[in-house]
């Protein structure tokens, strides 16, 4: 049975993007360095219409989050022979913001690639959605994302309990073709092995939220 967002925290949309849209994305990302495993992106004005809630990509987020859905963080991952990393099981627990403004319920703070990140209340993460746009095919040998279906329903999972949750829920490899999109509940447990047959595996990852942040705190956005 296909995975569902409500039950499993993940949903696969094959052939979500046509060739023209993929070319537009690649053109917008072409100037980025090719030797970095993950790059946090800002100022994606060239593709902003695609990511808006009425755009071909953004409307997939809006279908779950409503018309207020907006992209709040973008990361380009490119696993290749030169950048063939592995990442253990974990949850995404921070958001990117414009500047540090100490706010009740938000913390601790970290800086990643020069960008302020903060751990928000778990309830905010539980309402977020992550989209992974595949610019290259990902088979079993090219390091597909691994998820633990259903783990998103347990809120913040203590580090010591992660292995038990993965054993309980199992591991699912998210294979994809070029142009596919995977939707995930942002708090889902996930991991990535090193590729057995390394080659480019470009994935544009977008976090969406329909929430405004409290006080003067602002999403970094795209």
N, C-alpha and C positions, 0 to 999 in steps of 0.2 A: 504494500500500500504506500502511496506517496506520502511524504511528510506534510503536516499541516502546521501553520504558524500558531494556531490556538493550542493545539495539543503538544506538538513536538518543539515548538519554538523555531521552526525553519520551514521554508517553502521554496521550491525550485520552479523557476519560470524559464523553460527552454526557449531559445530563439526570441528573446525579449526585445532585442535591438537589431535593426536592419543594418545593412552595409554602410549606408550613408551616415547614420548616427555613430557607428563605430569609427568611421574615418574622422568625423568631427571631434570625437573624444581623443583619438590618437594625435590629431594635429594640435590640439590644445595642450597635450602632455609631452609633445615631441622634444621640447627644449630642456626637459628635466634631465639631470645626470642619470646615466644608466648603470652606475656602479653602487647604488645604495639599495639596501634591502627594503627599506620603508621610508617614505617621504611624506611629511605632513604638509598639506597643500592649502594655500589661501589664494585669494584674488582670481578665482576661476570664472571670470566674467564671460569668457567666450562660450562656456557651456552652461551658464546660469539658467537660461531658458529651459534647458533639458531637465534641470534639477528642481525647478519650481514645481509647486503642487499641481500645476496643469501640464507640465512637461512630460515627455514620454517616460522619463525615469522617475521624476518626482511624484507623478500620479500613482505609482505603485505604493509609495509611502503614504500618500494621502488617503488611499483606499482603506488603510488600517488606522491611521492617526487622525484623519479628518483634514479639512481644507487649510487648517493652520500649520500643517506639517512643513518644516523647513530643514534644509541641510545645515547641520551645525558643526560638522567636522568631516574632512576628507583626507584620506591617506592612500598613496599609491604604493602597492607592494609589487616587487618584481624579483621573484626567485629565479636564479639562473645558475649556471656552473660557477660563476664568480661570487655569487651571493646565495649560497645554498645552505640556509640556516634551518634550525629546528627550534620549536617553541613548545614548551610543556603545557599541560592543561591549566587553564586559568579563565577568569572572567574579566571583561573590560569594566573597569570601575571608576574611571575618571572622565571628565569632560574638558574640552578646551574653551577657555574664556579670553576676553580681550585684555583684561588686567586683573591683578589680584586686588580684590576688595573683600576683606574678611566679613563673612556672612554666617549667621547661626545655622548649624546643620551642614555646613560645607567645610571639608577638610579631611585629611591633610592636603597641603599644596605641594606640587612638584613642577619643575620646568623640563619640558621635553622639546628638543630642537628649538630652543629659545621661546617656546610658547608656554604660557601659564596653563597648567592643568590642576584640577581640583576634584576630589571625590565628593559627589553630591549625595543627598539623601537617596537611599536605595529606591524609594518610591518613584523618583524621577527617572532613574535608569530603567525601572520596570515598565515605564511608559514609552521608552524609546525603541526605535527600529533601526537595524543596520542592513544596508544593501551592499552586496558584493557584485560588481560588474566585471565579467570575465572578458578580457581582451585577447586571451589565448586559451586554447583548449587545456583542460586539466584532467588527465587520466590518473589511474591508480599509481603510476610510476612518477608522476610529476607533482607530488606533494599536495594532494587535495586537502582542503580544510577538514579537520575532524571535529565533530560535535558530539555531545552527549544529549540526545533528544529528550526533552522534558525537563532538563536541569534548570531551565529558566524560571520554573515555578517555585524555586526554593529561596529566592532572594539572594542576599549576600551569603556566600558559602565560605566558611572558614578554610584557610589553607590546609589544615590538617584533615579536613573532611572531603577534600576534592577527589582523592583517589577512590574513596568509598562511593561517592556519587557517580563517578564514571563507571565503576563496576556495576552499580545498580541500574543505570540507564543504558549502558552500552555505548559503543563508539560507532559513528556513522560517517563514512567518507563522502564528501560532497563533490562528486564529479561534475564536470561542466564542459560544454563546448563554447567556442568563441561566440559572444553575443548573448549568452545565458546570464541570468541574474538569480542570485540566491538572496532571499530575505530571511533575516534572523531577529529574534528577540535579543536585544543588545546584551542582557546578562547571561546568555547561554554559555555553558562551559565549552571551550574549544581549544584545539591544539593543532600543531602542524609539524610533521616529520620533515627531515631533509629529503629531497627528491632522490629517488633511486636512479632515474635517468634525467639529469638536470638539463633544463632548457628554459627559455623565458616563460614565466608564468605571471603575466601582468594582471593585477586585480585592482580596480579602483573601488575602495571601500568608503561608503558614505554613511554617516550617522544622522538620523532624522529625529526631530522632536517637535511636538506641538506646544510645548510649554515655554512660557517666558520665565526667565530667571528672576529671583526676588531682588528687591532693592535696586541698587545700581549695577549689580552684576550682569554682564552681557556675554552671550555666546560669542565665540570667535567667528563662527560662520565660515562661509566659503567665498 
